[in-house]
């Protein structure tokens, strides 16, 4: 339940941040939303990769 709650908070916040970032470069709302969704997916994948790498480092250093 905790992971679902964190994802439910993290992804919309990530989308809102992406809207602000890409909104400075696009003129129409549809272009902005399309670019923000693409950037959100890219950031979410990077976040998952980083969490996986940190978990692997944790297992390597501390152990299971």
PDB file of N, CA, C, O and CB in Angstrom:
ATOM      1  N   UNK A   1       0.825  -1.195   0.000  1.00  0.00           N
ATOM      2  CA  UNK A   1       0.000   0.000   0.000  1.00  0.00           C
ATOM      3  C   UNK A   1       0.873   1.265   0.000  1.00  0.00           C
ATOM      4  O   UNK A   1       0.528   2.256  -0.644  1.00  0.00           O
ATOM      5  CB  UNK A   1      -0.940  -0.005   1.216  1.00  0.00           C
ATOM      6  N   UNK A   2       1.958   1.230   0.694  1.00  0.00           N
ATOM      7  CA  UNK A   2       2.826   2.389   0.772  1.00  0.00           C
ATOM      8  C   UNK A   2       3.452   2.716  -0.588  1.00  0.00           C
ATOM      9  O   UNK A   2       3.570   3.884  -0.958  1.00  0.00           O
ATOM     10  CB  UNK A   2       3.915   2.153   1.808  1.00  0.00           C
ATOM     11  N   UNK A   3       3.851   1.675  -1.329  1.00  0.00           N
ATOM     12  CA  UNK A   3       4.439   1.900  -2.652  1.00  0.00           C
ATOM     13  C   UNK A   3       3.408   2.500  -3.604  1.00  0.00           C
ATOM     14  O   UNK A   3       3.733   3.409  -4.368  1.00  0.00           O
ATOM     15  CB  UNK A   3       4.992   0.584  -3.229  1.00  0.00           C
ATOM     16  N   UNK A   4       2.186   2.011  -3.571  1.00  0.00           N
ATOM     17  CA  UNK A   4       1.140   2.562  -4.433  1.00  0.00           C
ATOM     18  C   UNK A   4       0.848   4.020  -4.092  1.00  0.00           C
ATOM     19  O   UNK A   4       0.639   4.841  -4.986  1.00  0.00           O
ATOM     20  CB  UNK A   4      -0.140   1.732  -4.312  1.00  0.00           C
ATOM     21  N   UNK A   5       0.834   4.337  -2.816  1.00  0.00           N
ATOM     22  CA  UNK A   5       0.604   5.722  -2.414  1.00  0.00           C
ATOM     23  C   UNK A   5       1.737   6.624  -2.893  1.00  0.00           C
ATOM     24  O   UNK A   5       1.498   7.730  -3.378  1.00  0.00           O
ATOM     25  CB  UNK A   5       0.458   5.820  -0.889  1.00  0.00           C
ATOM     26  N   UNK A   6       2.971   6.144  -2.755  1.00  0.00           N
ATOM     27  CA  UNK A   6       4.108   6.943  -3.194  1.00  0.00           C
ATOM     28  C   UNK A   6       4.064   7.175  -4.697  1.00  0.00           C
ATOM     29  O   UNK A   6       4.339   8.282  -5.162  1.00  0.00           O
ATOM     30  CB  UNK A   6       5.419   6.264  -2.806  1.00  0.00           C
ATOM     31  N   UNK A   7       3.721   6.143  -5.460  1.00  0.00           N
ATOM     32  CA  UNK A   7       3.606   6.306  -6.909  1.00  0.00           C
ATOM     33  C   UNK A   7       2.450   7.238  -7.272  1.00  0.00           C
ATOM     34  O   UNK A   7       2.552   8.032  -8.208  1.00  0.00           O
ATOM     35  CB  UNK A   7       3.412   4.942  -7.584  1.00  0.00           C
ATOM     36  N   UNK A   8       1.359   7.133  -6.528  1.00  0.00           N
ATOM     37  CA  UNK A   8       0.199   7.985  -6.800  1.00  0.00           C
ATOM     38  C   UNK A   8       0.505   9.453  -6.527  1.00  0.00           C
ATOM     39  O   UNK A   8      -0.122  10.334  -7.117  1.00  0.00           O
ATOM     40  CB  UNK A   8      -0.994   7.540  -5.957  1.00  0.00           C
ATOM     41  N   UNK A   9       1.438   9.721  -5.662  1.00  0.00           N
ATOM     42  CA  UNK A   9       1.847  11.100  -5.398  1.00  0.00           C
ATOM     43  C   UNK A   9       2.985  11.515  -6.338  1.00  0.00           C
ATOM     44  O   UNK A   9       2.993  12.635  -6.849  1.00  0.00           O
ATOM     45  CB  UNK A   9       2.284  11.260  -3.925  1.00  0.00           C
ATOM     46  N   UNK A  10       3.933  10.620  -6.562  1.00  0.00           N
ATOM     47  CA  UNK A  10       5.151  10.939  -7.316  1.00  0.00           C
ATOM     48  C   UNK A  10       4.857  11.244  -8.788  1.00  0.00           C
ATOM     49  O   UNK A  10       5.353  12.238  -9.318  1.00  0.00           O
ATOM     50  CB  UNK A  10       6.141   9.783  -7.220  1.00  0.00           C
ATOM     51  N   UNK A  11       4.071  10.419  -9.443  1.00  0.00           N
ATOM     52  CA  UNK A  11       3.849  10.591 -10.883  1.00  0.00           C
ATOM     53  C   UNK A  11       3.093  11.876 -11.235  1.00  0.00           C
ATOM     54  O   UNK A  11       3.501  12.566 -12.169  1.00  0.00           O
ATOM     55  CB  UNK A  11       3.090   9.404 -11.421  1.00  0.00           C
ATOM     56  N   UNK A  12       2.011  12.228 -10.533  1.00  0.00           N
ATOM     57  CA  UNK A  12       1.375  13.519 -10.865  1.00  0.00           C
ATOM     58  C   UNK A  12       2.278  14.729 -10.589  1.00  0.00           C
ATOM     59  O   UNK A  12       2.265  15.704 -11.340  1.00  0.00           O
ATOM     60  CB  UNK A  12       0.083  13.671 -10.076  1.00  0.00           C
ATOM     61  N   UNK A  13       3.056  14.658  -9.514  1.00  0.00           N
ATOM     62  CA  UNK A  13       3.985  15.759  -9.232  1.00  0.00           C
ATOM     63  C   UNK A  13       5.037  15.848 -10.323  1.00  0.00           C
ATOM     64  O   UNK A  13       5.394  16.942 -10.760  1.00  0.00           O
ATOM     65  CB  UNK A  13       4.659  15.573  -7.854  1.00  0.00           C
ATOM     66  N   UNK A  14       5.537  14.692 -10.766  1.00  0.00           N
ATOM     67  CA  UNK A  14       6.503  14.665 -11.854  1.00  0.00           C
ATOM     68  C   UNK A  14       5.898  15.260 -13.131  1.00  0.00           C
ATOM     69  O   UNK A  14       6.568  16.000 -13.851  1.00  0.00           O
ATOM     70  CB  UNK A  14       6.982  13.226 -12.105  1.00  0.00           C
ATOM     71  N   UNK A  15       4.634  14.935 -13.409  1.00  0.00           N
ATOM     72  CA  UNK A  15       3.948  15.493 -14.581  1.00  0.00           C
ATOM     73  C   UNK A  15       3.808  17.007 -14.467  1.00  0.00           C
ATOM     74  O   UNK A  15       4.034  17.721 -15.443  1.00  0.00           O
ATOM     75  CB  UNK A  15       2.564  14.850 -14.748  1.00  0.00           C
ATOM     76  N   UNK A  16       3.442  17.500 -13.301  1.00  0.00           N
ATOM     77  CA  UNK A  16       3.293  18.945 -13.131  1.00  0.00           C
ATOM     78  C   UNK A  16       4.624  19.671 -13.298  1.00  0.00           C
ATOM     79  O   UNK A  16       4.674  20.753 -13.883  1.00  0.00           O
ATOM     80  CB  UNK A  16       2.703  19.255 -11.760  1.00  0.00           C
ATOM     81  N   UNK A  17       5.691  19.083 -12.791  1.00  0.00           N
ATOM     82  CA  UNK A  17       7.016  19.682 -12.978  1.00  0.00           C
ATOM     83  C   UNK A  17       7.385  19.682 -14.460  1.00  0.00           C
ATOM     84  O   UNK A  17       7.931  20.665 -14.962  1.00  0.00           O
ATOM     85  CB  UNK A  17       8.087  18.919 -12.154  1.00  0.00           C
ATOM     86  N   UNK A  18       7.092  18.595 -15.157  1.00  0.00           N
ATOM     87  CA  UNK A  18       7.391  18.520 -16.582  1.00  0.00           C
ATOM     88  C   UNK A  18       6.582  19.541 -17.368  1.00  0.00           C
ATOM     89  O   UNK A  18       7.091  20.114 -18.332  1.00  0.00           O
ATOM     90  CB  UNK A  18       7.116  17.117 -17.108  1.00  0.00           C
ATOM     91  N   UNK A  19       5.339  19.780 -16.980  1.00  0.00           N
ATOM     92  CA  UNK A  19       4.523  20.797 -17.660  1.00  0.00           C
ATOM     93  C   UNK A  19       5.169  22.170 -17.528  1.00  0.00           C
ATOM     94  O   UNK A  19       5.212  22.937 -18.489  1.00  0.00           O
ATOM     95  CB  UNK A  19       3.087  20.826 -17.082  1.00  0.00           C
ATOM     96  N   UNK A  20       5.666  22.474 -16.347  1.00  0.00           N
ATOM     97  CA  UNK A  20       6.324  23.765 -16.140  1.00  0.00           C
ATOM     98  C   UNK A  20       7.601  23.860 -16.971  1.00  0.00           C
ATOM     99  O   UNK A  20       7.883  24.898 -17.570  1.00  0.00           O
ATOM    100  CB  UNK A  20       6.644  23.975 -14.647  1.00  0.00           C
ATOM    101  N   UNK A  21       8.373  22.770 -17.006  1.00  0.00           N
ATOM    102  CA  UNK A  21       9.646  22.791 -17.731  1.00  0.00           C
ATOM    103  C   UNK A  21       9.426  22.921 -19.236  1.00  0.00           C
ATOM    104  O   UNK A  21      10.062  23.756 -19.878  1.00  0.00           O
ATOM    105  CB  UNK A  21      10.451  21.523 -17.428  1.00  0.00           C
ATOM    106  N   UNK A  22       8.537  22.110 -19.807  1.00  0.00           N
ATOM    107  CA  UNK A  22       8.358  22.146 -21.261  1.00  0.00           C
ATOM    108  C   UNK A  22       7.414  23.255 -21.701  1.00  0.00           C
ATOM    109  O   UNK A  22       7.384  23.608 -22.880  1.00  0.00           O
ATOM    110  CB  UNK A  22       7.836  20.812 -21.754  1.00  0.00           C
ATOM    111  N   UNK A  23       6.653  23.803 -20.783  1.00  0.00           N
ATOM    112  CA  UNK A  23       5.751  24.891 -21.129  1.00  0.00           C
ATOM    113  C   UNK A  23       6.473  26.141 -21.585  1.00  0.00           C
ATOM    114  O   UNK A  23       5.892  26.995 -22.254  1.00  0.00           O
ATOM    115  CB  UNK A  23       4.884  25.218 -19.965  1.00  0.00           C
ATOM    116  N   UNK A  24       7.728  26.245 -21.226  1.00  0.00           N
ATOM    117  CA  UNK A  24       8.525  27.398 -21.623  1.00  0.00           C
ATOM    118  C   UNK A  24       8.970  27.313 -23.076  1.00  0.00           C
ATOM    119  O   UNK A  24       9.428  28.306 -23.641  1.00  0.00           O
ATOM    120  CB  UNK A  24       9.732  27.528 -20.725  1.00  0.00           C
ATOM    121  N   UNK A  25       8.838  26.122 -23.695  1.00  0.00           N
ATOM    122  CA  UNK A  25       9.348  25.913 -25.046  1.00  0.00           C
ATOM    123  C   UNK A  25       8.254  25.678 -26.088  1.00  0.00           C
ATOM    124  O   UNK A  25       8.550  25.643 -27.282  1.00  0.00           O
ATOM    125  CB  UNK A  25      10.286  24.751 -25.047  1.00  0.00           C
ATOM    126  N   UNK A  26       7.008  25.519 -25.668  1.00  0.00           N
ATOM    127  CA  UNK A  26       5.916  25.235 -26.596  1.00  0.00           C
ATOM    128  C   UNK A  26       4.853  26.319 -26.493  1.00  0.00           C
ATOM    129  O   UNK A  26       4.691  26.962 -25.456  1.00  0.00           O
ATOM    130  CB  UNK A  26       5.301  23.848 -26.312  1.00  0.00           C
ATOM    131  N   UNK A  27       4.127  26.508 -27.606  1.00  0.00           N
ATOM    132  CA  UNK A  27       3.160  27.599 -27.631  1.00  0.00           C
ATOM    133  C   UNK A  27       1.738  27.128 -27.385  1.00  0.00           C
ATOM    134  O   UNK A  27       0.947  27.869 -26.800  1.00  0.00           O
ATOM    135  CB  UNK A  27       3.230  28.313 -28.948  1.00  0.00           C
ATOM    136  N   UNK A  28       1.383  25.915 -27.812  1.00  0.00           N
ATOM    137  CA  UNK A  28       0.008  25.454 -27.620  1.00  0.00           C
ATOM    138  C   UNK A  28      -0.062  24.467 -26.459  1.00  0.00           C
ATOM    139  O   UNK A  28       0.934  23.854 -26.075  1.00  0.00           O
ATOM    140  CB  UNK A  28      -0.534  24.804 -28.910  1.00  0.00           C
ATOM    141  N   UNK A  29      -1.257  24.332 -25.920  1.00  0.00           N
ATOM    142  CA  UNK A  29      -1.453  23.439 -24.783  1.00  0.00           C
ATOM    143  C   UNK A  29      -1.263  21.976 -25.181  1.00  0.00           C
ATOM    144  O   UNK A  29      -0.716  21.192 -24.405  1.00  0.00           O
ATOM    145  CB  UNK A  29      -2.843  23.641 -24.189  1.00  0.00           C
ATOM    146  N   UNK A  30      -1.705  21.605 -26.368  1.00  0.00           N
ATOM    147  CA  UNK A  30      -1.569  20.207 -26.781  1.00  0.00           C
ATOM    148  C   UNK A  30      -0.102  19.816 -26.964  1.00  0.00           C
ATOM    149  O   UNK A  30       0.296  18.709 -26.600  1.00  0.00           O
ATOM    150  CB  UNK A  30      -2.340  19.964 -28.080  1.00  0.00           C
ATOM    151  N   UNK A  31       0.696  20.715 -27.522  1.00  0.00           N
ATOM    152  CA  UNK A  31       2.131  20.448 -27.646  1.00  0.00           C
ATOM    153  C   UNK A  31       2.781  20.337 -26.268  1.00  0.00           C
ATOM    154  O   UNK A  31       3.626  19.472 -26.038  1.00  0.00           O
ATOM    155  CB  UNK A  31       2.818  21.558 -28.470  1.00  0.00           C
ATOM    156  N   UNK A  32       2.383  21.211 -25.367  1.00  0.00           N
ATOM    157  CA  UNK A  32       2.949  21.206 -24.024  1.00  0.00           C
ATOM    158  C   UNK A  32       2.619  19.909 -23.297  1.00  0.00           C
ATOM    159  O   UNK A  32       3.498  19.295 -22.692  1.00  0.00           O
ATOM    160  CB  UNK A  32       2.435  22.401 -23.225  1.00  0.00           C
ATOM    161  N   UNK A  33       1.361  19.491 -23.353  1.00  0.00           N
ATOM    162  CA  UNK A  33       0.952  18.268 -22.658  1.00  0.00           C
ATOM    163  C   UNK A  33       1.625  17.044 -23.272  1.00  0.00           C
ATOM    164  O   UNK A  33       2.073  16.153 -22.550  1.00  0.00           O
ATOM    165  CB  UNK A  33      -0.578  18.108 -22.702  1.00  0.00           C
ATOM    166  N   UNK A  34       1.697  16.997 -24.591  1.00  0.00           N
ATOM    167  CA  UNK A  34       2.338  15.864 -25.262  1.00  0.00           C
ATOM    168  C   UNK A  34       3.809  15.766 -24.863  1.00  0.00           C
ATOM    169  O   UNK A  34       4.296  14.678 -24.558  1.00  0.00           O
ATOM    170  CB  UNK A  34       2.208  15.997 -26.795  1.00  0.00           C
ATOM    171  N   UNK A  35       4.511  16.881 -24.863  1.00  0.00           N
ATOM    172  CA  UNK A  35       5.919  16.883 -24.487  1.00  0.00           C
ATOM    173  C   UNK A  35       6.097  16.593 -22.995  1.00  0.00           C
ATOM    174  O   UNK A  35       7.063  15.942 -22.596  1.00  0.00           O
ATOM    175  CB  UNK A  35       6.557  18.226 -24.841  1.00  0.00           C
ATOM    176  N   UNK A  36       5.169  17.076 -22.180  1.00  0.00           N
ATOM    177  CA  UNK A  36       5.265  16.836 -20.733  1.00  0.00           C
ATOM    178  C   UNK A  36       5.049  15.370 -20.404  1.00  0.00           C
ATOM    179  O   UNK A  36       5.726  14.832 -19.528  1.00  0.00           O
ATOM    180  CB  UNK A  36       4.246  17.692 -19.978  1.00  0.00           C
ATOM    181  N   UNK A  37       4.122  14.712 -21.085  1.00  0.00           N
ATOM    182  CA  UNK A  37       3.895  13.288 -20.844  1.00  0.00           C
ATOM    183  C   UNK A  37       5.120  12.482 -21.267  1.00  0.00           C
ATOM    184  O   UNK A  37       5.539  11.562 -20.564  1.00  0.00           O
ATOM    185  CB  UNK A  37       2.639  12.799 -21.601  1.00  0.00           C
ATOM    186  N   UNK A  38       5.685  12.827 -22.406  1.00  0.00           N
ATOM    187  CA  UNK A  38       6.891  12.120 -22.858  1.00  0.00           C
ATOM    188  C   UNK A  38       8.035  12.318 -21.871  1.00  0.00           C
ATOM    189  O   UNK A  38       8.757  11.372 -21.555  1.00  0.00           O
ATOM    190  CB  UNK A  38       7.313  12.606 -24.259  1.00  0.00           C
ATOM    191  N   UNK A  39       8.199  13.527 -21.391  1.00  0.00           N
ATOM    192  CA  UNK A  39       9.276  13.793 -20.433  1.00  0.00           C
ATOM    193  C   UNK A  39       9.000  13.091 -19.105  1.00  0.00           C
ATOM    194  O   UNK A  39       9.933  12.606 -18.464  1.00  0.00           O
ATOM    195  CB  UNK A  39       9.439  15.311 -20.209  1.00  0.00           C
ATOM    196  N   UNK A  40       7.744  13.028 -18.682  1.00  0.00           N
ATOM    197  CA  UNK A  40       7.390  12.338 -17.441  1.00  0.00           C
ATOM    198  C   UNK A  40       7.716  10.853 -17.535  1.00  0.00           C
ATOM    199  O   UNK A  40       8.247  10.269 -16.591  1.00  0.00           O
ATOM    200  CB  UNK A  40       5.901  12.533 -17.123  1.00  0.00           C
ATOM    201  N   UNK A  41       7.398  10.245 -18.673  1.00  0.00           N
ATOM    202  CA  UNK A  41       7.719   8.821 -18.859  1.00  0.00           C
ATOM    203  C   UNK A  41       9.231   8.623 -18.821  1.00  0.00           C
ATOM    204  O   UNK A  41       9.720   7.685 -18.192  1.00  0.00           O
ATOM    205  CB  UNK A  41       7.137   8.289 -20.202  1.00  0.00           C
ATOM    206  N   UNK A  42       9.964   9.493 -19.486  1.00  0.00           N
ATOM    207  CA  UNK A  42      11.427   9.385 -19.491  1.00  0.00           C
ATOM    208  C   UNK A  42      11.987   9.557 -18.083  1.00  0.00           C
ATOM    209  O   UNK A  42      12.873   8.802 -17.680  1.00  0.00           O
ATOM    210  CB  UNK A  42      12.043  10.433 -20.437  1.00  0.00           C
ATOM    211  N   UNK A  43      11.487  10.537 -17.328  1.00  0.00           N
ATOM    212  CA  UNK A  43      11.953  10.742 -15.962  1.00  0.00           C
ATOM    213  C   UNK A  43      11.572   9.579 -15.054  1.00  0.00           C
ATOM    214  O   UNK A  43      12.345   9.207 -14.172  1.00  0.00           O
ATOM    215  CB  UNK A  43      11.390  12.037 -15.407  1.00  0.00           C
ATOM    216  N   UNK A  44      10.392   9.003 -15.259  1.00  0.00           N
ATOM    217  CA  UNK A  44       9.962   7.862 -14.447  1.00  0.00           C
ATOM    218  C   UNK A  44      10.853   6.648 -14.710  1.00  0.00           C
ATOM    219  O   UNK A  44      11.196   5.911 -13.785  1.00  0.00           O
ATOM    220  CB  UNK A  44       8.486   7.515 -14.740  1.00  0.00           C
ATOM    221  N   UNK A  45      11.224   6.445 -15.970  1.00  0.00           N
ATOM    222  CA  UNK A  45      12.138   5.332 -16.290  1.00  0.00           C
ATOM    223  C   UNK A  45      13.498   5.575 -15.639  1.00  0.00           C
ATOM    224  O   UNK A  45      14.075   4.656 -15.058  1.00  0.00           O
ATOM    225  CB  UNK A  45      12.298   5.170 -17.835  1.00  0.00           C
ATOM    226  N   UNK A  46      14.010   6.787 -15.729  1.00  0.00           N
ATOM    227  CA  UNK A  46      15.286   7.101 -15.084  1.00  0.00           C
ATOM    228  C   UNK A  46      15.189   6.915 -13.577  1.00  0.00           C
ATOM    229  O   UNK A  46      16.130   6.416 -12.958  1.00  0.00           O
ATOM    230  CB  UNK A  46      15.717   8.538 -15.411  1.00  0.00           C
ATOM    231  N   UNK A  47      14.085   7.300 -12.982  1.00  0.00           N
ATOM    232  CA  UNK A  47      13.905   7.118 -11.538  1.00  0.00           C
ATOM    233  C   UNK A  47      13.920   5.640 -11.171  1.00  0.00           C
ATOM    234  O   UNK A  47      14.544   5.248 -10.185  1.00  0.00           O
ATOM    235  CB  UNK A  47      12.589   7.762 -11.072  1.00  0.00           C
ATOM    236  N   UNK A  48      13.234   4.818 -11.965  1.00  0.00           N
ATOM    237  CA  UNK A  48      13.211   3.380 -11.695  1.00  0.00           C
ATOM    238  C   UNK A  48      14.601   2.771 -11.837  1.00  0.00           C
ATOM    239  O   UNK A  48      14.993   1.919 -11.040  1.00  0.00           O
ATOM    240  CB  UNK A  48      12.230   2.674 -12.639  1.00  0.00           C
ATOM    241  N   UNK A  49      15.343   3.204 -12.844  1.00  0.00           N
ATOM    242  CA  UNK A  49      16.712   2.694 -13.033  1.00  0.00           C
ATOM    243  C   UNK A  49      17.594   3.091 -11.850  1.00  0.00           C
ATOM    244  O   UNK A  49      18.366   2.271 -11.353  1.00  0.00           O
ATOM    245  CB  UNK A  49      17.321   3.230 -14.357  1.00  0.00           C
ATOM    246  N   UNK A  50      17.488   4.326 -11.402  1.00  0.00           N
ATOM    247  CA  UNK A  50      18.290   4.772 -10.267  1.00  0.00           C
ATOM    248  C   UNK A  50      17.935   4.032  -8.981  1.00  0.00           C
ATOM    249  O   UNK A  50      18.823   3.671  -8.209  1.00  0.00           O
ATOM    250  CB  UNK A  50      18.113   6.260 -10.063  1.00  0.00           C
ATOM    251  N   UNK A  51      16.648   3.803  -8.749  1.00  0.00           N
ATOM    252  CA  UNK A  51      16.234   3.046  -7.563  1.00  0.00           C
ATOM    253  C   UNK A  51      16.754   1.619  -7.641  1.00  0.00           C
ATOM    254  O   UNK A  51      17.202   1.068  -6.636  1.00  0.00           O
ATOM    255  CB  UNK A  51      14.697   3.048  -7.421  1.00  0.00           C
ATOM    256  N   UNK A  52      16.700   1.015  -8.821  1.00  0.00           N
ATOM    257  CA  UNK A  52      17.226  -0.336  -8.997  1.00  0.00           C
ATOM    258  C   UNK A  52      18.736  -0.379  -8.739  1.00  0.00           C
ATOM    259  O   UNK A  52      19.224  -1.291  -8.072  1.00  0.00           O
ATOM    260  CB  UNK A  52      16.916  -0.846 -10.412  1.00  0.00           C
ATOM    261  N   UNK A  53      19.467   0.593  -9.259  1.00  0.00           N
ATOM    262  CA  UNK A  53      20.910   0.641  -9.023  1.00  0.00           C
ATOM    263  C   UNK A  53      21.243   0.852  -7.543  1.00  0.00           C
ATOM    264  O   UNK A  53      22.177   0.243  -7.021  1.00  0.00           O
ATOM    265  CB  UNK A  53      21.539   1.754  -9.856  1.00  0.00           C
ATOM    266  N   UNK A  54      20.480   1.710  -6.874  1.00  0.00           N
ATOM    267  CA  UNK A  54      20.711   1.922  -5.446  1.00  0.00           C
ATOM    268  C   UNK A  54      20.403   0.662  -4.645  1.00  0.00           C
ATOM    269  O   UNK A  54      21.105   0.347  -3.684  1.00  0.00           O
ATOM    270  CB  UNK A  54      19.860   3.089  -4.936  1.00  0.00           C
ATOM    271  N   UNK A  55      19.358  -0.057  -5.038  1.00  0.00           N
ATOM    272  CA  UNK A  55      19.017  -1.303  -4.357  1.00  0.00           C
ATOM    273  C   UNK A  55      20.105  -2.349  -4.572  1.00  0.00           C
ATOM    274  O   UNK A  55      20.475  -3.066  -3.643  1.00  0.00           O
ATOM    275  CB  UNK A  55      17.663  -1.833  -4.851  1.00  0.00           C
ATOM    276  N   UNK A  56      20.613  -2.434  -5.793  1.00  0.00           N
ATOM    277  CA  UNK A  56      21.696  -3.377  -6.074  1.00  0.00           C
ATOM    278  C   UNK A  56      22.952  -3.018  -5.285  1.00  0.00           C
ATOM    279  O   UNK A  56      23.632  -3.911  -4.777  1.00  0.00           O
ATOM    280  CB  UNK A  56      22.007  -3.404  -7.576  1.00  0.00           C
ATOM    281  N   UNK A  57      23.269  -1.742  -5.173  1.00  0.00           N
ATOM    282  CA  UNK A  57      24.423  -1.321  -4.380  1.00  0.00           C
ATOM    283  C   UNK A  57      24.208  -1.648  -2.909  1.00  0.00           C
ATOM    284  O   UNK A  57      25.136  -2.067  -2.217  1.00  0.00           O
ATOM    285  CB  UNK A  57      24.683   0.183  -4.557  1.00  0.00           C
ATOM    286  N   UNK A  58      22.995  -1.458  -2.439  1.00  0.00           N
ATOM    287  CA  UNK A  58      22.660  -1.782  -1.058  1.00  0.00           C
ATOM    288  C   UNK A  58      22.838  -3.274  -0.789  1.00  0.00           C
ATOM    289  O   UNK A  58      23.419  -3.660   0.225  1.00  0.00           O
ATOM    290  CB  UNK A  58      21.223  -1.354  -0.743  1.00  0.00           C
ATOM    291  N   UNK A  59      22.345  -4.098  -1.684  1.00  0.00           N
ATOM    292  CA  UNK A  59      22.484  -5.547  -1.527  1.00  0.00           C
ATOM    293  C   UNK A  59      23.955  -5.960  -1.609  1.00  0.00           C
ATOM    294  O   UNK A  59      24.388  -6.859  -0.889  1.00  0.00           O
ATOM    295  CB  UNK A  59      21.659  -6.288  -2.603  1.00  0.00           C
ATOM    296  N   UNK A  60      24.710  -5.317  -2.470  1.00  0.00           N
ATOM    297  CA  UNK A  60      26.118  -5.650  -2.625  1.00  0.00           C
ATOM    298  C   UNK A  60      26.926  -5.264  -1.373  1.00  0.00           C
ATOM    299  O   UNK A  60      27.776  -6.032  -0.922  1.00  0.00           O
ATOM    300  CB  UNK A  60      26.687  -4.947  -3.864  1.00  0.00           C
ATOM    301  N   UNK A  61      26.664  -4.093  -0.826  1.00  0.00           N
ATOM    302  CA  UNK A  61      27.442  -3.588   0.308  1.00  0.00           C
ATOM    303  C   UNK A  61      26.961  -4.191   1.621  1.00  0.00           C
ATOM    304  O   UNK A  61      27.771  -4.663   2.418  1.00  0.00           O
ATOM    305  CB  UNK A  61      27.359  -2.063   0.374  1.00  0.00           C
ATOM    306  N   UNK A  62      25.654  -4.179   1.854  1.00  0.00           N
ATOM    307  CA  UNK A  62      25.110  -4.624   3.133  1.00  0.00           C
ATOM    308  C   UNK A  62      24.747  -6.098   3.117  1.00  0.00           C
ATOM    309  O   UNK A  62      24.937  -6.803   4.109  1.00  0.00           O
ATOM    310  CB  UNK A  62      23.894  -3.803   3.495  1.00  0.00           C
ATOM    311  N   UNK A  63      24.232  -6.558   2.004  1.00  0.00           N
ATOM    312  CA  UNK A  63      23.794  -7.947   1.908  1.00  0.00           C
ATOM    313  C   UNK A  63      22.291  -8.045   1.997  1.00  0.00           C
ATOM    314  O   UNK A  63      21.614  -7.090   2.378  1.00  0.00           O
ATOM    315  CB  UNK A  63      24.435  -8.790   2.996  1.00  0.00           C
ATOM    316  N   UNK A  64      21.782  -9.190   1.649  1.00  0.00           N
ATOM    317  CA  UNK A  64      20.335  -9.397   1.642  1.00  0.00           C
ATOM    318  C   UNK A  64      19.886  -9.579   3.030  1.00  0.00           C
ATOM    319  O   UNK A  64      18.694  -9.770   3.274  1.00  0.00           O
ATOM    320  CB  UNK A  64      19.924 -10.589   0.788  1.00  0.00           C
TER     321      UNK A  64
END
